[in-house]
Amino acid sequence: LAQLAWRRSFAVTMKQTGASSRRKSRKAHFTADSSSRRKIMSTSLSKELQAKYNVRSIPVRKDDEVMVVRGIYKNREGKVTACYRGKYVINVERITRDKANGAQVNVGLQPSNCIITKLKLDKDRKAILDRKDRSNTGSVEGTSLAGVD
């Protein structure tokens, strides 16, 4: 019974703080659920979009336009055709390779190796951008935190 209580408290602690151990961090990463994977698959915004929205990064989604900034596909641009959360990769149109039998197959790219150049905006995405906007931080419901120790 005491061991069960310890396990429960350990699970709560893991969720709140995250693990610093390599083994536990890797387990958490590779067994993460889909909603956690969405957040892990965030991508930086381009400098223009960062200036416009005051947000550095946002989870990538289908129909965003991205530019690859690392790897052998560097400087290639295209629209995201799929976000494959199971493999932590995104597929971008026109970034393909040929198989041995001549068929073309999409190449999976890590979102961290891309930047978003054009966002697909809908009401939910706008709400996320408004919530993450760094220009209105420091004030909580009209009160200023400037003089607070």
N, CA, C and O atoms as a GROMACS GRO file, in nm:
protein
  596
    1LEU      N    1   0.083  -0.120   0.000
    1LEU     CA    2   0.000   0.000   0.000
    1LEU      C    3   0.087   0.126   0.000
    1LEU      O    4   0.058   0.221  -0.072
    2ALA      N    5   0.192   0.125   0.080
    2ALA     CA    6   0.282   0.240   0.084
    2ALA      C    7   0.353   0.258  -0.050
    2ALA      O    8   0.376   0.370  -0.095
    3GLN      N    9   0.387   0.144  -0.113
    3GLN     CA   10   0.454   0.151  -0.242
    3GLN      C   11   0.361   0.211  -0.348
    3GLN      O   12   0.406   0.287  -0.434
    4LEU      N   13   0.233   0.176  -0.342
    4LEU     CA   14   0.136   0.229  -0.436
    4LEU      C   15   0.121   0.381  -0.418
    4LEU      O   16   0.113   0.455  -0.516
    5ALA      N   17   0.117   0.424  -0.293
    5ALA     CA   18   0.108   0.568  -0.266
    5ALA      C   19   0.232   0.640  -0.318
    5ALA      O   20   0.223   0.750  -0.372
    6TRP      N   21   0.348   0.577  -0.302
    6TRP     CA   22   0.472   0.637  -0.352
    6TRP      C   23   0.467   0.650  -0.504
    6TRP      O   24   0.509   0.752  -0.559
    7ARG      N   25   0.415   0.546  -0.571
    7ARG     CA   26   0.406   0.550  -0.717
    7ARG      C   27   0.317   0.664  -0.764
    7ARG      O   28   0.349   0.735  -0.859
    8ARG      N   29   0.203   0.682  -0.694
    8ARG     CA   30   0.112   0.790  -0.732
    8ARG      C   31   0.181   0.926  -0.716
    8ARG      O   32   0.173   1.010  -0.806
    9SER      N   33   0.248   0.947  -0.604
    9SER     CA   34   0.314   1.076  -0.582
    9SER      C   35   0.427   1.095  -0.683
    9SER      O   36   0.452   1.207  -0.727
   10PHE      N   37   0.495   0.986  -0.719
   10PHE     CA   38   0.603   0.994  -0.817
   10PHE      C   39   0.547   1.035  -0.952
   10PHE      O   40   0.606   1.119  -1.021
   11ALA      N   41   0.434   0.977  -0.991
   11ALA     CA   42   0.373   1.010  -1.120
   11ALA      C   43   0.334   1.157  -1.124
   11ALA      O   44   0.353   1.224  -1.226
   12VAL      N   45   0.279   1.207  -1.016
   12VAL     CA   46   0.241   1.348  -1.010
   12VAL      C   47   0.365   1.436  -1.022
   12VAL      O   48   0.365   1.536  -1.094
   13THR      N   49   0.471   1.399  -0.950
   13THR     CA   50   0.595   1.476  -0.954
   13THR      C   51   0.653   1.476  -1.095
   13THR      O   52   0.697   1.581  -1.143
   14MET      N   53   0.652   1.361  -1.163
   14MET     CA   54   0.702   1.352  -1.299
   14MET      C   55   0.626   1.447  -1.391
   14MET      O   56   0.687   1.518  -1.472
   15LYS      N   57   0.494   1.450  -1.378
   15LYS     CA   58   0.414   1.534  -1.467
   15LYS      C   59   0.439   1.681  -1.439
   15LYS      O   60   0.441   1.762  -1.532
   16GLN      N   61   0.458   1.716  -1.314
   16GLN     CA   62   0.473   1.857  -1.281
   16GLN      C   63   0.610   1.910  -1.320
   16GLN      O   64   0.621   2.018  -1.378
   17THR      N   65   0.714   1.836  -1.290
   17THR     CA   66   0.848   1.890  -1.308
   17THR      C   67   0.921   1.833  -1.429
   17THR      O   68   1.012   1.898  -1.480
   18GLY      N   69   0.885   1.716  -1.476
   18GLY     CA   70   0.963   1.651  -1.580
   18GLY      C   71   1.084   1.586  -1.517
   18GLY      O   72   1.124   1.622  -1.406
   19ALA      N   73   1.143   1.491  -1.586
   19ALA     CA   74   1.256   1.418  -1.530
   19ALA      C   75   1.386   1.477  -1.579
   19ALA      O   76   1.397   1.522  -1.693
   20SER      N   77   1.485   1.476  -1.493
   20SER     CA   78   1.617   1.521  -1.536
   20SER      C   79   1.701   1.401  -1.578
   20SER      O   80   1.807   1.417  -1.638
   21SER      N   81   1.653   1.282  -1.546
   21SER     CA   82   1.725   1.162  -1.584
   21SER      C   83   1.708   1.135  -1.734
   21SER      O   84   1.597   1.148  -1.787
   22ARG      N   85   1.815   1.099  -1.800
   22ARG     CA   86   1.810   1.071  -1.944
   22ARG      C   87   1.710   0.961  -1.975
   22ARG      O   88   1.632   0.972  -2.069
   23ARG      N   89   1.712   0.856  -1.896
   23ARG     CA   90   1.624   0.742  -1.922
   23ARG      C   91   1.477   0.782  -1.912
   23ARG      O   92   1.397   0.746  -1.998
   24LYS      N   93   1.442   0.856  -1.808
   24LYS     CA   94   1.302   0.895  -1.788
   24LYS      C   95   1.258   0.999  -1.890
   24LYS      O   96   1.143   1.000  -1.934
   25SER      N   97   1.350   1.089  -1.928
   25SER     CA   98   1.317   1.189  -2.029
   25SER      C   99   1.290   1.123  -2.164
   25SER      O  100   1.196   1.160  -2.234
   26ARG      N  101   1.373   1.025  -2.199
   26ARG     CA  102   1.352   0.955  -2.326
   26ARG      C  103   1.222   0.876  -2.324
   26ARG      O  104   1.149   0.873  -2.423
   27LYS      N  105   1.193   0.812  -2.212
   27LYS     CA  106   1.068   0.736  -2.203
   27LYS      C  107   0.949   0.829  -2.217
   27LYS      O  108   0.853   0.797  -2.288
   28ALA      N  109   0.954   0.945  -2.150
   28ALA     CA  110   0.845   1.041  -2.159
   28ALA      C  111   0.828   1.090  -2.303
   28ALA      O  112   0.716   1.108  -2.351
   29HIS      N  113   0.940   1.113  -2.372
   29HIS     CA  114   0.935   1.162  -2.509
   29HIS      C  115   0.873   1.060  -2.603
   29HIS      O  116   0.785   1.094  -2.682
   30PHE      N  117   0.918   0.935  -2.596
   30PHE     CA  118   0.875   0.835  -2.693
   30PHE      C  119   0.741   0.771  -2.658
   30PHE      O  120   0.683   0.702  -2.742
   31THR      N  121   0.692   0.792  -2.537
   31THR     CA  122   0.559   0.741  -2.503
   31THR      C  123   0.458   0.854  -2.486
   31THR      O  124   0.350   0.833  -2.431
   32ALA      N  125   0.493   0.973  -2.534
   32ALA     CA  126   0.404   1.089  -2.519
   32ALA      C  127   0.276   1.070  -2.600
   32ALA      O  128   0.277   1.007  -2.706
   33ASP      N  129   0.167   1.124  -2.547
   33ASP     CA  130   0.041   1.116  -2.619
   33ASP      C  131   0.038   1.222  -2.730
   33ASP      O  132   0.126   1.307  -2.739
   34SER      N  133  -0.065   1.215  -2.813
   34SER     CA  134  -0.070   1.298  -2.933
   34SER      C  135  -0.073   1.447  -2.902
   34SER      O  136  -0.010   1.525  -2.973
   35SER      N  137  -0.143   1.488  -2.797
   35SER     CA  138  -0.151   1.630  -2.766
   35SER      C  139  -0.016   1.684  -2.718
   35SER      O  140   0.018   1.798  -2.746
   36SER      N  141   0.060   1.600  -2.646
   36SER     CA  142   0.195   1.641  -2.606
   36SER      C  143   0.288   1.647  -2.726
   36SER      O  144   0.372   1.737  -2.736
   37ARG      N  145   0.273   1.551  -2.818
   37ARG     CA  146   0.356   1.550  -2.938
   37ARG      C  147   0.332   1.673  -3.023
   37ARG      O  148   0.425   1.725  -3.085
   38ARG      N  149   0.208   1.721  -3.027
   38ARG     CA  150   0.177   1.842  -3.103
   38ARG      C  151   0.261   1.959  -3.052
   38ARG      O  152   0.315   2.036  -3.132
   39LYS      N  153   0.271   1.972  -2.921
   39LYS     CA  154   0.347   2.082  -2.863
   39LYS      C  155   0.497   2.062  -2.887
   39LYS      O  156   0.569   2.159  -2.914
   40ILE      N  157   0.545   1.938  -2.877
   40ILE     CA  158   0.686   1.909  -2.902
   40ILE      C  159   0.722   1.944  -3.047
   40ILE      O  160   0.833   1.987  -3.076
   41MET      N  161   0.625   1.924  -3.139
   41MET     CA  162   0.649   1.950  -3.280
   41MET      C  163   0.625   2.098  -3.314
   41MET      O  164   0.562   2.129  -3.415
   42SER      N  165   0.673   2.186  -3.230
   42SER     CA  166   0.662   2.329  -3.257
   42SER      C  167   0.774   2.374  -3.349
   42SER      O  168   0.881   2.312  -3.355
   43THR      N  169   0.749   2.482  -3.419
   43THR     CA  170   0.844   2.535  -3.515
   43THR      C  171   0.857   2.686  -3.494
   43THR      O  172   0.759   2.753  -3.463
   44SER      N  173   0.977   2.736  -3.510
   44SER     CA  174   0.999   2.881  -3.499
   44SER      C  175   0.928   2.953  -3.613
   44SER      O  176   0.912   2.900  -3.722
   45LEU      N  177   0.887   3.075  -3.584
   45LEU     CA  178   0.832   3.161  -3.688
   45LEU      C  179   0.946   3.238  -3.756
   45LEU      O  180   1.052   3.257  -3.696
   46SER      N  181   0.924   3.281  -3.879
   46SER     CA  182   1.024   3.363  -3.947
   46SER      C  183   1.036   3.497  -3.875
   46SER      O  184   0.949   3.533  -3.795
   47LYS      N  185   1.142   3.570  -3.903
   47LYS     CA  186   1.165   3.699  -3.836
   47LYS      C  187   1.049   3.795  -3.859
   47LYS      O  188   1.010   3.868  -3.768
   48GLU      N  189   0.993   3.796  -3.981
   48GLU     CA  190   0.881   3.885  -4.012
   48GLU      C  191   0.759   3.850  -3.928
   48GLU      O  192   0.694   3.938  -3.872
   49LEU      N  193   0.729   3.718  -3.919
   49LEU     CA  194   0.612   3.676  -3.841
   49LEU      C  195   0.635   3.698  -3.692
   49LEU      O  196   0.542   3.731  -3.618
   50GLN      N  197   0.761   3.680  -3.646
   50GLN     CA  198   0.791   3.708  -3.505
   50GLN      C  199   0.766   3.854  -3.473
   50GLN      O  200   0.712   3.886  -3.367
   51ALA      N  201   0.806   3.942  -3.563
   51ALA     CA  202   0.785   4.085  -3.541
   51ALA      C  203   0.636   4.120  -3.546
   51ALA      O  204   0.590   4.205  -3.470
   52LYS      N  205   0.563   4.054  -3.633
   52LYS     CA  206   0.420   4.084  -3.650
   52LYS      C  207   0.337   4.038  -3.531
   52LYS      O  208   0.250   4.111  -3.483
   53TYR      N  209   0.364   3.915  -3.484
   53TYR     CA  210   0.279   3.856  -3.379
   53TYR      C  211   0.342   3.857  -3.240
   53TYR      O  212   0.274   3.824  -3.143
   54ASN      N  213   0.470   3.894  -3.226
   54ASN     CA  214   0.542   3.890  -3.098
   54ASN      C  215   0.542   3.750  -3.038
   54ASN      O  216   0.530   3.734  -2.916
   55VAL      N  217   0.556   3.650  -3.121
   55VAL     CA  218   0.558   3.509  -3.080
   55VAL      C  219   0.676   3.444  -3.150
   55VAL      O  220   0.698   3.467  -3.269
   56ARG      N  221   0.752   3.362  -3.077
   56ARG     CA  222   0.871   3.300  -3.135
   56ARG      C  223   0.840   3.168  -3.206
   56ARG      O  224   0.893   3.142  -3.314
   57SER      N  225   0.754   3.085  -3.147
   57SER     CA  226   0.727   2.955  -3.207
   57SER      C  227   0.582   2.915  -3.183
   57SER      O  228   0.514   2.969  -3.096
   58ILE      N  229   0.538   2.818  -3.263
   58ILE     CA  230   0.400   2.771  -3.255
   58ILE      C  231   0.398   2.629  -3.310
   58ILE      O  232   0.477   2.596  -3.398
   59PRO      N  233   0.309   2.543  -3.261
   59PRO     CA  234   0.301   2.408  -3.318
   59PRO      C  235   0.267   2.414  -3.467
   59PRO      O  236   0.177   2.486  -3.508
   60VAL      N  237   0.340   2.338  -3.546
   60VAL     CA  238   0.321   2.337  -3.691
   60VAL      C  239   0.194   2.258  -3.723
   60VAL      O  240   0.158   2.166  -3.650
   61ARG      N  241   0.128   2.294  -3.832
   61ARG     CA  242   0.010   2.220  -3.874
   61ARG      C  243   0.004   2.212  -4.026
   61ARG      O  244   0.079   2.281  -4.095
   62LYS      N  245  -0.084   2.128  -4.076
   62LYS     CA  246  -0.101   2.113  -4.219
   62LYS      C  247  -0.142   2.247  -4.279
   62LYS      O  248  -0.216   2.324  -4.218
   63ASP      N  249  -0.093   2.275  -4.399
   63ASP     CA  250  -0.121   2.396  -4.477
   63ASP      C  251  -0.041   2.518  -4.433
   63ASP      O  252  -0.056   2.624  -4.493
   64ASP      N  253   0.045   2.508  -4.330
   64ASP     CA  254   0.143   2.614  -4.305
   64ASP      C  255   0.247   2.607  -4.416
   64ASP      O  256   0.270   2.500  -4.473
   65GLU      N  257   0.311   2.720  -4.446
   65GLU     CA  258   0.422   2.718  -4.540
   65GLU      C  259   0.551   2.731  -4.461
   65GLU      O  260   0.565   2.820  -4.377
   66VAL      N  261   0.646   2.642  -4.489
   66VAL     CA  262   0.770   2.637  -4.412
   66VAL      C  263   0.890   2.647  -4.506
   66VAL      O  264   0.881   2.624  -4.626
   67MET      N  265   1.002   2.683  -4.444
   67MET     CA  266   1.131   2.684  -4.514
   67MET      C  267   1.227   2.599  -4.432
   67MET      O  268   1.237   2.616  -4.310
   68VAL      N  269   1.297   2.509  -4.497
   68VAL     CA  270   1.393   2.422  -4.429
   68VAL      C  271   1.522   2.502  -4.409
   68VAL      O  272   1.573   2.562  -4.504
   69VAL      N  273   1.574   2.502  -4.287
   69VAL     CA  274   1.694   2.580  -4.257
   69VAL      C  275   1.814   2.494  -4.216
   69VAL      O  276   1.923   2.546  -4.194
   70ARG      N  277   1.795   2.363  -4.206
   70ARG     CA  278   1.903   2.271  -4.170
   70ARG      C  279   1.894   2.146  -4.257
   70ARG      O  280   1.786   2.110  -4.304
   71GLY      N  281   2.007   2.082  -4.278
   71GLY     CA  282   2.008   1.954  -4.346
   71GLY      C  283   2.026   1.965  -4.497
   71GLY      O  284   2.053   2.073  -4.549
   72ILE      N  285   2.011   1.853  -4.566
   72ILE     CA  286   2.038   1.849  -4.710
   72ILE      C  287   1.930   1.919  -4.791
   72ILE      O  288   1.951   1.950  -4.908
   73TYR      N  289   1.815   1.944  -4.732
   73TYR     CA  290   1.707   2.015  -4.802
   73TYR      C  291   1.702   2.163  -4.764
   73TYR      O  292   1.599   2.228  -4.781
   74LYS      N  293   1.813   2.216  -4.713
   74LYS     CA  294   1.822   2.356  -4.669
   74LYS      C  295   1.779   2.452  -4.780
   74LYS      O  296   1.808   2.431  -4.898
   75ASN      N  297   1.708   2.558  -4.739
   75ASN     CA  298   1.658   2.664  -4.827
   75ASN      C  299   1.545   2.620  -4.920
   75ASN      O  300   1.508   2.696  -5.010
   76ARG      N  301   1.490   2.501  -4.901
   76ARG     CA  302   1.373   2.459  -4.980
   76ARG      C  303   1.248   2.504  -4.907
   76ARG      O  304   1.239   2.495  -4.784
   77GLU      N  305   1.151   2.552  -4.982
   77GLU     CA  306   1.025   2.598  -4.925
   77GLU      C  307   0.910   2.515  -4.977
   77GLU      O  308   0.919   2.454  -5.083
   78GLY      N  309   0.802   2.512  -4.901
   78GLY     CA  310   0.683   2.441  -4.945
   78GLY      C  311   0.576   2.440  -4.838
   78GLY      O  312   0.597   2.484  -4.725
   79LYS      N  313   0.462   2.388  -4.877
   79LYS     CA  314   0.348   2.379  -4.786
   79LYS      C  315   0.353   2.245  -4.714
   79LYS      O  316   0.388   2.143  -4.774
   80VAL      N  317   0.317   2.245  -4.585
   80VAL     CA  318   0.314   2.122  -4.507
   80VAL      C  319   0.195   2.039  -4.554
   80VAL      O  320   0.081   2.085  -4.550
   81THR      N  321   0.223   1.916  -4.597
   81THR     CA  322   0.116   1.829  -4.646
   81THR      C  323   0.068   1.732  -4.538
   81THR      O  324  -0.045   1.683  -4.545
   82ALA      N  325   0.153   1.704  -4.439
   82ALA     CA  326   0.114   1.612  -4.331
   82ALA      C  327   0.202   1.634  -4.209
   82ALA      O  328   0.322   1.662  -4.221
   83CYS      N  329   0.142   1.621  -4.091
   83CYS     CA  330   0.215   1.622  -3.965
   83CYS      C  331   0.203   1.482  -3.907
   83CYS      O  332   0.096   1.443  -3.861
   84TYR      N  333   0.310   1.409  -3.908
   84TYR     CA  334   0.310   1.269  -3.867
   84TYR      C  335   0.359   1.264  -3.722
   84TYR      O  336   0.478   1.250  -3.697
   85ARG      N  337   0.265   1.276  -3.628
   85ARG     CA  338   0.304   1.284  -3.487
   85ARG      C  339   0.368   1.156  -3.437
   85ARG      O  340   0.453   1.160  -3.348
   86GLY      N  341   0.328   1.043  -3.492
   86GLY     CA  342   0.385   0.915  -3.448
   86GLY      C  343   0.535   0.909  -3.469
   86GLY      O  344   0.606   0.846  -3.390
   87LYS      N  345   0.584   0.973  -3.575
   87LYS     CA  346   0.728   0.972  -3.605
   87LYS      C  347   0.794   1.106  -3.574
   87LYS      O  348   0.914   1.121  -3.598
   88TYR      N  349   0.719   1.203  -3.523
   88TYR     CA  350   0.772   1.338  -3.497
   88TYR      C  351   0.826   1.402  -3.624
   88TYR      O  352   0.930   1.469  -3.618
   89VAL      N  353   0.760   1.385  -3.738
   89VAL     CA  354   0.807   1.445  -3.862
   89VAL      C  355   0.692   1.515  -3.933
   89VAL      O  356   0.575   1.488  -3.908
   90ILE      N  357   0.729   1.607  -4.024
   90ILE     CA  358   0.632   1.669  -4.112
   90ILE      C  359   0.673   1.640  -4.256
   90ILE      O  360   0.791   1.622  -4.286
   91ASN      N  361   0.573   1.634  -4.344
   91ASN     CA  362   0.600   1.619  -4.486
   91ASN      C  363   0.571   1.751  -4.554
   91ASN      O  364   0.470   1.816  -4.527
   92VAL      N  365   0.661   1.791  -4.644
   92VAL     CA  366   0.649   1.917  -4.715
   92VAL      C  367   0.639   1.886  -4.864
   92VAL      O  368   0.710   1.801  -4.916
   93GLU      N  369   0.548   1.957  -4.932
   93GLU     CA  370   0.530   1.930  -5.075
   93GLU      C  371   0.660   1.959  -5.151
   93GLU      O  372   0.736   2.049  -5.115
   94ARG      N  373   0.683   1.882  -5.255
   94ARG     CA  374   0.801   1.893  -5.341
   94ARG      C  375   0.931   1.852  -5.273
   94ARG      O  376   1.037   1.865  -5.334
   95ILE      N  377   0.927   1.803  -5.151
   95ILE     CA  378   1.047   1.748  -5.090
   95ILE      C  379   1.026   1.596  -5.084
   95ILE      O  380   0.969   1.543  -4.989
   96THR      N  381   1.075   1.530  -5.187
   96THR     CA  382   1.055   1.386  -5.203
   96THR      C  383   1.187   1.324  -5.245
   96THR      O  384   1.282   1.393  -5.278
   97ARG      N  385   1.191   1.192  -5.242
   97ARG     CA  386   1.305   1.120  -5.297
   97ARG      C  387   1.253   1.000  -5.375
   97ARG      O  388   1.140   0.957  -5.355
   98ASP      N  389   1.336   0.947  -5.463
   98ASP     CA  390   1.296   0.834  -5.546
   98ASP      C  391   1.334   0.704  -5.478
   98ASP      O  392   1.445   0.689  -5.426
   99LYS      N  393   1.240   0.610  -5.480
   99LYS     CA  394   1.269   0.476  -5.430
   99LYS      C  395   1.338   0.396  -5.540
   99LYS      O  396   1.349   0.442  -5.654
  100ALA      N  397   1.385   0.278  -5.505
  100ALA     CA  398   1.458   0.194  -5.601
  100ALA      C  399   1.369   0.156  -5.720
  100ALA      O  400   1.419   0.140  -5.832
  101ASN      N  401   1.238   0.143  -5.697
  101ASN     CA  402   1.150   0.105  -5.808
  101ASN      C  403   1.099   0.226  -5.886
  101ASN      O  404   1.015   0.212  -5.975
  102GLY      N  405   1.151   0.346  -5.855
  102GLY     CA  406   1.115   0.465  -5.929
  102GLY      C  407   1.002   0.546  -5.869
  102GLY      O  408   0.975   0.658  -5.914
  103ALA      N  409   0.936   0.493  -5.767
  103ALA     CA  410   0.825   0.566  -5.704
  103ALA      C  411   0.879   0.681  -5.620
  103ALA      O  412   0.988   0.672  -5.563
  104GLN      N  413   0.802   0.787  -5.612
  104GLN     CA  414   0.842   0.901  -5.529
  104GLN      C  415   0.778   0.886  -5.392
  104GLN      O  416   0.662   0.846  -5.379
  105VAL      N  417   0.856   0.920  -5.289
  105VAL     CA  418   0.805   0.909  -5.152
  105VAL      C  419   0.841   1.038  -5.078
  105VAL      O  420   0.948   1.095  -5.098
  106ASN      N  421   0.750   1.082  -4.992
  106ASN     CA  422   0.775   1.204  -4.914
  106ASN      C  423   0.887   1.180  -4.814
  106ASN      O  424   0.902   1.071  -4.760
  107VAL      N  425   0.965   1.285  -4.791
  107VAL     CA  426   1.073   1.278  -4.692
  107VAL      C  427   1.023   1.341  -4.563
  107VAL      O  428   0.968   1.451  -4.565
  108GLY      N  429   1.041   1.272  -4.452
  108GLY     CA  430   1.002   1.327  -4.323
  108GLY      C  431   1.108   1.424  -4.273
  108GLY      O  432   1.227   1.392  -4.269
  109LEU      N  433   1.064   1.544  -4.235
  109LEU     CA  434   1.156   1.646  -4.183
  109LEU      C  435   1.121   1.675  -4.038
  109LEU      O  436   1.004   1.677  -4.001
  110GLN      N  437   1.223   1.698  -3.957
  110GLN     CA  438   1.196   1.738  -3.820
  110GLN      C  439   1.151   1.884  -3.819
  110GLN      O  440   1.213   1.968  -3.884
  111PRO      N  441   1.043   1.914  -3.745
  111PRO     CA  442   0.994   2.052  -3.741
  111PRO      C  443   1.097   2.151  -3.688
  111PRO      O  444   1.094   2.269  -3.723
  112SER      N  445   1.188   2.104  -3.602
  112SER     CA  446   1.289   2.194  -3.547
  112SER      C  447   1.388   2.241  -3.652
  112SER      O  448   1.461   2.338  -3.630
  113ASN      N  449   1.392   2.174  -3.767
  113ASN     CA  450   1.482   2.212  -3.874
  113ASN      C  451   1.416   2.304  -3.977
  113ASN      O  452   1.473   2.331  -4.083
  114CYS      N  453   1.296   2.353  -3.945
  114CYS     CA  454   1.221   2.439  -4.035
  114CYS      C  455   1.181   2.567  -3.964
  114CYS      O  456   1.184   2.575  -3.841
  115ILE      N  457   1.144   2.668  -4.043
  115ILE     CA  458   1.078   2.786  -3.988
  115ILE      C  459   0.949   2.809  -4.066
  115ILE      O  460   0.942   2.780  -4.186
  116ILE      N  461   0.850   2.860  -3.997
  116ILE     CA  462   0.722   2.888  -4.063
  116ILE      C  463   0.730   3.023  -4.130
  116ILE      O  464   0.763   3.123  -4.066
  117THR      N  465   0.701   3.028  -4.261
  117THR     CA  466   0.704   3.153  -4.335
  117THR      C  467   0.564   3.209  -4.358
  117THR      O  468   0.548   3.329  -4.379
  118LYS      N  469   0.464   3.123  -4.355
  118LYS     CA  470   0.326   3.169  -4.371
  118LYS      C  471   0.235   3.079  -4.288
  118LYS      O  472   0.240   2.956  -4.302
  119LEU      N  473   0.153   3.140  -4.203
  119LEU     CA  474   0.064   3.064  -4.115
  119LEU      C  475  -0.072   3.043  -4.179
  119LEU      O  476  -0.122   3.130  -4.250
  120LYS      N  477  -0.130   2.928  -4.154
  120LYS     CA  478  -0.270   2.909  -4.188
  120LYS      C  479  -0.350   2.954  -4.066
  120LYS      O  480  -0.348   2.888  -3.962
  121LEU      N  481  -0.419   3.065  -4.078
  121LEU     CA  482  -0.488   3.123  -3.963
  121LEU      C  483  -0.636   3.085  -3.964
  121LEU      O  484  -0.704   3.096  -4.066
  122ASP      N  485  -0.683   3.041  -3.848
  122ASP     CA  486  -0.825   3.028  -3.823
  122ASP      C  487  -0.849   3.084  -3.683
  122ASP      O  488  -0.756   3.134  -3.620
  123LYS      N  489  -0.970   3.076  -3.634
  123LYS     CA  490  -0.999   3.142  -3.506
  123LYS      C  491  -0.919   3.081  -3.391
  123LYS      O  492  -0.878   3.154  -3.300
  124ASP      N  493  -0.897   2.951  -3.392
  124ASP     CA  494  -0.821   2.887  -3.285
  124ASP      C  495  -0.674   2.928  -3.289
  124ASP      O  496  -0.613   2.953  -3.186
  125ARG      N  497  -0.620   2.936  -3.409
  125ARG     CA  498  -0.480   2.976  -3.426
  125ARG      C  499  -0.460   3.121  -3.383
  125ARG      O  500  -0.359   3.155  -3.321
  126LYS      N  501  -0.557   3.207  -3.416
  126LYS     CA  502  -0.548   3.347  -3.374
  126LYS      C  503  -0.554   3.358  -3.223
  126LYS      O  504  -0.485   3.441  -3.164
  127ALA      N  505  -0.636   3.274  -3.160
  127ALA     CA  506  -0.645   3.276  -3.014
  127ALA      C  507  -0.513   3.234  -2.950
  127ALA      O  508  -0.472   3.291  -2.849
  128ILE      N  509  -0.446   3.136  -3.010
  128ILE     CA  510  -0.315   3.092  -2.959
  128ILE      C  511  -0.214   3.205  -2.972
  128ILE      O  512  -0.137   3.230  -2.879
  129LEU      N  513  -0.214   3.273  -3.086
  129LEU     CA  514  -0.121   3.384  -3.107
  129LEU      C  515  -0.148   3.498  -3.009
  129LEU      O  516  -0.054   3.559  -2.958
  130ASP      N  517  -0.275   3.527  -2.985
  130ASP     CA  518  -0.309   3.632  -2.888
  130ASP      C  519  -0.264   3.595  -2.748
  130ASP      O  520  -0.214   3.679  -2.673
  131ARG      N  521  -0.282   3.468  -2.712
  131ARG     CA  522  -0.245   3.422  -2.579
  131ARG      C  523  -0.094   3.425  -2.560
  131ARG      O  524  -0.045   3.458  -2.451
  132LYS      N  525  -0.019   3.391  -2.665
  132LYS     CA  526   0.128   3.384  -2.654
  132LYS      C  527   0.196   3.518  -2.679
  132LYS      O  528   0.317   3.529  -2.662
  133ASP      N  529   0.120   3.619  -2.720
  133ASP     CA  530   0.176   3.749  -2.754
  133ASP      C  531   0.256   3.804  -2.636
  133ASP      O  532   0.201   3.824  -2.527
  134ARG      N  533   0.386   3.830  -2.658
  134ARG     CA  534   0.473   3.874  -2.548
  134ARG      C  535   0.464   4.024  -2.523
  134ARG      O  536   0.518   4.072  -2.423
  135SER      N  537   0.399   4.098  -2.609
  135SER     CA  538   0.392   4.243  -2.589
  135SER      C  539   0.298   4.280  -2.475
  135SER      O  540   0.311   4.387  -2.416
  136ASN      N  541   0.201   4.192  -2.442
  136ASN     CA  542   0.108   4.224  -2.334
  136ASN      C  543   0.135   4.143  -2.208
  136ASN      O  544   0.047   4.133  -2.121
  137THR      N  545   0.254   4.083  -2.195
  137THR     CA  546   0.290   4.018  -2.070
  137THR      C  547   0.334   4.124  -1.970
  137THR      O  548   0.363   4.237  -2.009
  138GLY      N  549   0.341   4.089  -1.844
  138GLY     CA  550   0.380   4.186  -1.742
  138GLY      C  551   0.260   4.255  -1.682
  138GLY      O  552   0.272   4.319  -1.577
  139SER      N  553   0.145   4.243  -1.744
  139SER     CA  554   0.024   4.297  -1.684
  139SER      C  555  -0.078   4.185  -1.674
  139SER      O  556  -0.101   4.111  -1.769
  140VAL      N  557  -0.138   4.175  -1.558
  140VAL     CA  558  -0.238   4.072  -1.535
  140VAL      C  559  -0.370   4.142  -1.506
  140VAL      O  560  -0.388   4.201  -1.400
  141GLU      N  561  -0.462   4.134  -1.600
  141GLU     CA  562  -0.595   4.195  -1.588
  141GLU      C  563  -0.586   4.341  -1.543
  141GLU      O  564  -0.653   4.381  -1.448
  142GLY      N  565  -0.504   4.417  -1.611
  142GLY     CA  566  -0.499   4.560  -1.586
  142GLY      C  567  -0.405   4.604  -1.475
  142GLY      O  568  -0.387   4.724  -1.456
  143THR      N  569  -0.345   4.512  -1.402
  143THR     CA  570  -0.252   4.550  -1.296
  143THR      C  571  -0.111   4.536  -1.346
  143THR      O  572  -0.080   4.442  -1.419
  144SER      N  573  -0.026   4.627  -1.309
  144SER     CA  574   0.114   4.622  -1.353
  144SER      C  575   0.199   4.550  -1.249
  144SER      O  576   0.179   4.564  -1.129
  145LEU      N  577   0.294   4.473  -1.298
  145LEU     CA  578   0.385   4.399  -1.208
  145LEU      C  579   0.520   4.467  -1.199
  145LEU      O  580   0.616   4.405  -1.153
  146ALA      N  581   0.530   4.593  -1.240
  146ALA     CA  582   0.659   4.661  -1.246
  146ALA      C  583   0.720   4.681  -1.109
  146ALA      O  584   0.841   4.660  -1.094
  147GLY      N  585   0.642   4.721  -1.009
  147GLY     CA  586   0.697   4.752  -0.876
  147GLY      C  587   0.687   4.638  -0.777
  147GLY      O  588   0.717   4.657  -0.659
  148VAL      N  589   0.646   4.521  -0.820
  148VAL     CA  590   0.628   4.409  -0.729
  148VAL      C  591   0.761   4.341  -0.704
  148VAL      O  592   0.836   4.314  -0.798
  149ASP      N  593   0.792   4.313  -0.577
  149ASP     CA  594   0.917   4.245  -0.544
  149ASP      C  595   0.901   4.096  -0.551
  149ASP      O  596   0.996   4.022  -0.526
   0.00000   0.00000   0.00000
